Amino acid sequence: MARAALLPVFALASLVSLSAPAYAEAPAFSDAGPIASDTGYTLVQWSAPGAVTLDLAHRPDFSDARTLYSGANSAYFLSGLADGTYYLKLRDEAGTASATLELDVAHQSLTRALWLAGLGALVFLAIVATILRGARDE
């Protein structure tokens, strides 16, 4: 008889436990930042229990934010970024936001790129000259 009286209590307890929201941890970036890039691209990785939305902004208050990605992946490759400071934030489906990740992009100088291209051209010409000289000697 005592078991029959406890049955509704167990049924009610299981119903309450099923309807109570489970604690979900907030999405978080793998790198605490700030991240620096001299190429204009980077891979951003994170951990989250479910789908997230990745937002990018030029202002730290995210007033100019745009959504880059929504889904269940745990990484996103950013490319084609101009010089400047960018701010990234993750949001899960419940609206819980991650800490802001700062990304600083400062491309290498044009002078350095031209010097390296010139040096590469000299090495190429030296190799071609060596090959042609060796072919004439045979």
TIGU-50792 format. One record per residue (C-alpha): y, x, z; residue number from 1. Coordinates in pm, 1 decimal. Example, Ala and Ser with C-alpha at 12.3 -4.5 7.8 and 13.67 -1.06 7.14 Angstrom:
{{-450.0, 1230.0, 780.0}, 1}
{{-106.0, 1367.0, 714.0}, 2}
END
This chain:
{{0.0, 0.0, 0.0}, 1}
{{236.4, 287.7, 77.3}, 2}
{{173.8, 432.0, -268.8}, 3}
{{275.5, 108.1, -435.3}, 4}
{{605.2, 110.3, -243.8}, 5}
{{683.6, 466.6, -351.5}, 6}
{{620.2, 404.0, -721.6}, 7}
{{963.4, 247.0, -790.7}, 8}
{{1130.2, 533.5, -600.2}, 9}
{{956.2, 794.7, -817.8}, 10}
{{1039.5, 600.5, -1134.0}, 11}
{{1406.5, 579.7, -1034.1}, 12}
{{1416.9, 949.2, -941.2}, 13}
{{1270.7, 1053.7, -1276.2}, 14}
{{1516.3, 831.4, -1462.4}, 15}
{{1811.4, 986.0, -1277.7}, 16}
{{1687.5, 1338.4, -1344.8}, 17}
{{1650.2, 1263.7, -1716.9}, 18}
{{1999.7, 1120.2, -1745.9}, 19}
{{2169.1, 1401.7, -1553.9}, 20}
{{2319.9, 1659.7, -1789.6}, 21}
{{2149.3, 1994.9, -1786.4}, 22}
{{2364.9, 2296.6, -1710.9}, 23}
{{2435.3, 2481.7, -2032.8}, 24}
{{2592.6, 2822.3, -2036.7}, 25}
{{2910.4, 2866.9, -2237.3}, 26}
{{2891.2, 3054.2, -2566.3}, 27}
{{2984.2, 3421.8, -2534.0}, 28}
{{3053.0, 3704.8, -2776.8}, 29}
{{2812.1, 4000.1, -2759.3}, 30}
{{3104.5, 4244.0, -2762.4}, 31}
{{3374.8, 4185.5, -2500.4}, 32}
{{3630.6, 4348.1, -2731.9}, 33}
{{3877.6, 4426.7, -2848.5}, 34}
{{3715.2, 4520.0, -3178.3}, 35}
{{3885.7, 4762.4, -3418.8}, 36}
{{3821.1, 4778.4, -3793.9}, 37}
{{3965.8, 5024.2, -4045.9}, 38}
{{3786.5, 4858.6, -4337.4}, 39}
{{3883.0, 4490.6, -4312.9}, 40}
{{3531.8, 4371.3, -4230.3}, 41}
{{3315.1, 4337.9, -3921.1}, 42}
{{3008.0, 4158.9, -3789.8}, 43}
{{3071.4, 3926.9, -3495.8}, 44}
{{2769.7, 3834.5, -3282.0}, 45}
{{2730.9, 3592.2, -2993.8}, 46}
{{2485.6, 3412.4, -2770.3}, 47}
{{2486.1, 3036.5, -2727.4}, 48}
{{2222.6, 2778.7, -2634.3}, 49}
{{2293.9, 2566.4, -2943.4}, 50}
{{2527.8, 2516.9, -3236.4}, 51}
{{2878.7, 2660.8, -3216.2}, 52}
{{3206.5, 2654.9, -3404.3}, 53}
{{3380.4, 2988.2, -3470.4}, 54}
{{3760.1, 2972.4, -3493.2}, 55}
{{3996.5, 3244.4, -3619.0}, 56}
{{4368.7, 3260.0, -3542.4}, 57}
{{4661.9, 3498.5, -3585.2}, 58}
{{4823.1, 3377.4, -3263.3}, 59}
{{4662.1, 3414.7, -2919.0}, 60}
{{4734.7, 3048.4, -2834.9}, 61}
{{4523.8, 2938.0, -3138.1}, 62}
{{4806.3, 2716.3, -3268.5}, 63}
{{4724.5, 2833.9, -3623.2}, 64}
{{4344.8, 2839.1, -3584.4}, 65}
{{4107.6, 2766.9, -3867.2}, 66}
{{3734.5, 2709.9, -3848.1}, 67}
{{3526.8, 2981.6, -4012.3}, 68}
{{3176.5, 2866.9, -3922.4}, 69}
{{2988.1, 2578.3, -3762.8}, 70}
{{2615.5, 2595.8, -3699.3}, 71}
{{2332.0, 2743.4, -3497.5}, 72}
{{2344.2, 3106.0, -3619.2}, 73}
{{2429.6, 3382.3, -3373.5}, 74}
{{2637.1, 3606.5, -3601.9}, 75}
{{2903.8, 3587.0, -3871.1}, 76}
{{3024.5, 3854.2, -4115.0}, 77}
{{3403.0, 3859.9, -4156.2}, 78}
{{3544.9, 4036.8, -4460.7}, 79}
{{3861.1, 4059.1, -4667.5}, 80}
{{4088.7, 4081.5, -4365.4}, 81}
{{4439.8, 4221.0, -4407.3}, 82}
{{4605.4, 4448.2, -4151.6}, 83}
{{4691.6, 4270.1, -3829.3}, 84}
{{4555.4, 4128.1, -3507.1}, 85}
{{4316.1, 3834.4, -3515.0}, 86}
{{4177.8, 3619.8, -3234.4}, 87}
{{3831.1, 3463.3, -3235.2}, 88}
{{3689.8, 3188.8, -3015.4}, 89}
{{3358.5, 3002.9, -2997.5}, 90}
{{3320.3, 2637.2, -2903.4}, 91}
{{2992.4, 2462.0, -2837.1}, 92}
{{2916.2, 2096.8, -2913.7}, 93}
{{3038.2, 1989.8, -2568.3}, 94}
{{3374.7, 2160.1, -2630.2}, 95}
{{3316.1, 2450.9, -2391.7}, 96}
{{3503.8, 2754.1, -2522.3}, 97}
{{3421.1, 3122.2, -2495.5}, 98}
{{3657.5, 3395.3, -2390.1}, 99}
{{3889.6, 3505.0, -2669.2}, 100}
{{3779.9, 3807.1, -2873.4}, 101}
{{4057.5, 4022.4, -3019.9}, 102}
{{4007.9, 4194.6, -3356.0}, 103}
{{4252.4, 4462.6, -3472.7}, 104}
{{4246.6, 4554.1, -3841.9}, 105}
{{4428.3, 4870.0, -3959.6}, 106}
{{4310.7, 4993.8, -4298.3}, 107}
{{4303.0, 5361.6, -4383.4}, 108}
{{4616.0, 5491.5, -4552.5}, 109}
{{4650.6, 5491.1, -4931.1}, 110}
{{4734.6, 5863.6, -4923.1}, 111}
{{4403.1, 5943.8, -4757.2}, 112}
{{4213.8, 5726.7, -5004.6}, 113}
{{4380.5, 5900.0, -5301.9}, 114}
{{4302.7, 6247.3, -5160.3}, 115}
{{3937.7, 6152.5, -5114.9}, 116}
{{3920.8, 6005.9, -5467.3}, 117}
{{4076.0, 6325.1, -5609.8}, 118}
{{3829.5, 6542.3, -5420.0}, 119}
{{3542.6, 6330.1, -5550.9}, 120}
{{3673.3, 6370.5, -5907.4}, 121}
{{3684.7, 6751.1, -5867.2}, 122}
{{3326.8, 6761.5, -5738.8}, 123}
{{3215.5, 6540.7, -6028.3}, 124}
{{3386.1, 6764.1, -6285.3}, 125}
{{3233.2, 7076.1, -6126.7}, 126}
{{2885.5, 6924.8, -6150.8}, 127}
{{2936.6, 6823.7, -6515.8}, 128}
{{3066.4, 7174.8, -6600.2}, 129}
{{2763.1, 7334.8, -6431.6}, 130}
{{2523.1, 7110.8, -6623.2}, 131}
{{2694.3, 7181.5, -6957.3}, 132}
{{2701.5, 7557.5, -6892.0}, 133}
{{2329.1, 7553.0, -6806.3}, 134}
{{2249.7, 7357.3, -7123.6}, 135}
{{2433.0, 7613.7, -7341.9}, 136}
{{2243.8, 7905.7, -7190.2}, 137}
{{1906.4, 7770.2, -7302.4}, 138}
END
